[in-house]
Amino acid sequence: MNEVPNLVATKNSTSDYARVADLIKHAGDLQHFFFEGGFAFGSLLGECSLLCSYDALFPKTTWEFFAAGGNRDKDTLFRIHIFLYEVDKVLFAHCTRSVIDGSYDRTFLWLRNPKFSNRMLPPYLGL
């Protein structure tokens, strides 16, 4: 039997620079997975990973974003960061209620393939 070390990590949806910096500075032994909003900042401060909500819509851009973080390529990081921020504003401008992550994920897949059902079972509501 092969031994696999435990993954000790955090999942962060924050885009607050001070919070991202605090995590990298004070909990550097952990692997931090940031959503789009915090990844650009985090990758400039230390090693971190990307949880990209838009990977299904923009797979090549997601890989480019992640590579830019690893290379600390500020120009590419913030070009993509701004692009994803603008996409988010357009896609969700009509949303007036909060939804669970599964609603977003299913909708992104549906946008790539309209045959994919974005239906959610009760009590959850889709977009």
N, C-alpha and C positions, 0 to 999 in steps of 0.2 A: 504494500500500500504506500503510495506517495503522500508525503506530507505537503499540505498547502498552507502557507501562513495566512493568518486572519487579515482581512482588510479592515483597517480602522480609518474611517473617513467621515467627512461631513458633507451634507448636501445643502447648498446655499442658493437661495433665490434673490438675495439682496443685490441691489445696485449701488448701495451706499459705500462710497470709497473708504470712509473711516472704518466701517465694519469689516470690509474686505481686508484692509491693511492690518487691522487688529487680529484677525484670524491667522493671516500669514505670519505676522510677527510673533504672536503669543502661542500659537498652536502649530508651529511649523513641522512637527513630527507627524502630524496627521495629513492625509491626502484630502485636499479640499476640492469638491466638485461644484463649480459655479455655473449658474445659468448665464445666458448671454450678457445680462446687465452687469455682472461682476467679473466676468472672465478676463476682459481686456486689462482691467486694473490689477487683478490678482496675478496674472501671468507676468506682469512687469515687476512685481514685487517678490515673486518666488515661484516654485513649482506648484502647479495646480492643474486640475482637469476640467473638462467642459461637458456640461449636460445641456445640449442644444435642442430646444423645442422645435426649431425649424429644420432639423436634419432631414426630415422626410420631404420637405419642400425644396431645400437647397443643399443637397448632399455635398457637392463640390465646394460650395462656399463654406460649409461647416468644416470640412477638412482643411481648407485654406485658413480659416479662422484659428483652428487648433494649432496648425503649423506656425502661424504668425506668433501665437502665444509662446510656443516653445523656442522660437527664434528671437523673441522680444522685438519683433518688427512693428514698431509703434504706428507707422503709417498704414500698414495693412490692417492691423488690429482695430484701429479706430475708424478706418473706412468701412470695414465690415460691421463693427459695432453700431455705427450710425445707420447703415443700411438696414440692419435687423430692427433697430429702434423704429425706423420709418415704416417698415413692413408691419410691425406690431400696431402702430397707430392706425394704419389703414384697415387692417384686418379686424380690429376689435373696437373701432370707433363706435359701432352700434350697440355694443354690449353694455347693458345697464345693471347686470346682476353678476355675482360671482359664480364661477363654475369650477368643477374639479379638473385636475390635470387630464384625466381621461377624455374629457370633452374636447380639449385642445388637440390632444394626440390624434384622436379619431378624425377630427375635422381636417387636420393637416394631411393625413393619409387620404381622406376623401377628396381633397383638392388635387392631389396627384392622380387619383384613380376614382372617378365618380361612382364606380361599381362597389366601392368599399362602403359599407354601411356606417354611418356616424350615429346610429341609434343607440341610446343609452337605456338601460333597464331602470325602472322605478326603484328607489326614489330619486335617482339622478336625472338631471336634465342636460341634454346636449346643447351645443351652440345652435 
